[in-house]
Amino acid sequence: MLKTRILYQTSNIIKRMMSSAESDVLFESVNNAGIIVLNRPKALNSLNTSMVTKMLPQLIEWEKTKSLVIIKGAGEKAFCAGGDVKAAIDPVEGPKFFHTEYNVNYLIGKYSIPYVAFMNGITMGGGLGVSVHGRYRVATEKTLIAMPETKIGLFPDVGGSYFLPRLQVNLGLYLGLTGDRLKGKDVVKAGIATHFVSSSRLYELEKLLSRCTSDSEVQSLLSKFNEPPAEFTLADNIKHINYCFAASTIEEIIERLEKVQNEWSVKTLKTLQGMCPGSLKITLRALQRGAQLELAQCLRMEYRLATRATLNHDFPEGVRALLIDKDNNPQWKPKTLAEVDDNYVEGYFKKLPADKELQFFDSKL
């Protein structure tokens, strides 16, 4: 009898190990918490269609049965380095991925129970989409965030048009256009993370969070673990960011940066010159419009932009140049800011055919 039980237990352990080895996202039920583990450490836990397709129904179920949800990344390097853009450039598969991913982003944004993201390590693009819309976002000394999409011919999506323009003093426009990176406590100062906790304490925090039964308990516990932020490393240039990125066009932003004439402005100008011209203008317009829209409206707008990006030249070309061939020499079309006219930009924003528009898995919308 004992031998049979041991064999049974061993078999179950092996099955779980095999499942863990094969599954790109893991779901665990621990006490009162549902725990999501993004499980592609070799790919820095970048999101693919398989992962977001599994996450959506699990999040819907846990909202009804759990007291909170915790999401984290496998391994030490990354929470989630973004979406799998090599697959996303496909005109058929890309929109399928974006459709499900944006539904996950929207669900997180309206989640009725506490959603706690452990943003430990690299957190970029799609990684912000599955963290920043949640109620609680925990940064550590290993956290490194960025929205680098303008470099690959895309735009800051996953609700970027919603959360970026809502950051302080035009900081979101600066981050969205330049792809600049923030680390550690700066992520809290920027308003992207809500708490800072040393990575060595995350295991303990997770165990205690799993026992919480209410939002007030979660909030109290996070406050106990939270460390006070240090001075913002961008503090000396916040006034310049506010001034330069308040401009209504990319050309005027560049003019203002040229007037500032300090080390930061020279570096920022060089960065913008390396970005896709079409992406810069599309991004600025999306962020300007997103400032006046609700999350669902932003995601619908972004879905139109993303769908058209898969059909146009720049997004596939940017991914080719930076991630596939790695020649770092993208040939943008249009090639210059002057060639990116209003008709080109507005073409991305036009409504899709009714059956191609983003549909939320919520009948109320």
Secondary structure, DSSP 8 states (H G I E B T S, - for coil): -HHHHHHHHHHHHHHHHHHHHH-SEEEEEETTEEEEEE--GGGTT-B-HHHHHHHHHHHHHHHHH-SEEEEEESSSSEEE--B-HHHHTSTTHHHHHHHHHHHHHHHHHT-SS-EEEEE-SEEETHHHHTTTTSSEEEE-TT-EEE--GGGGT----TTHHHHGGGSGGGHHHHHHHH---EETTHHHHTTS-SEE--GGGHHHHHHHHTT--SHHHHHHHHHHH-------TTGGGHHHHHHHTTSSSHHHHHHHHHHH-SHHHHHHHHHHHTS-HHHHHHHHHHHHHHTTS-HHHHHHHHHHHHHHHHHSSHHHHHHIIIIIS-------SS-SGGG--HHHHHHHHS---GGGS---S-TT-
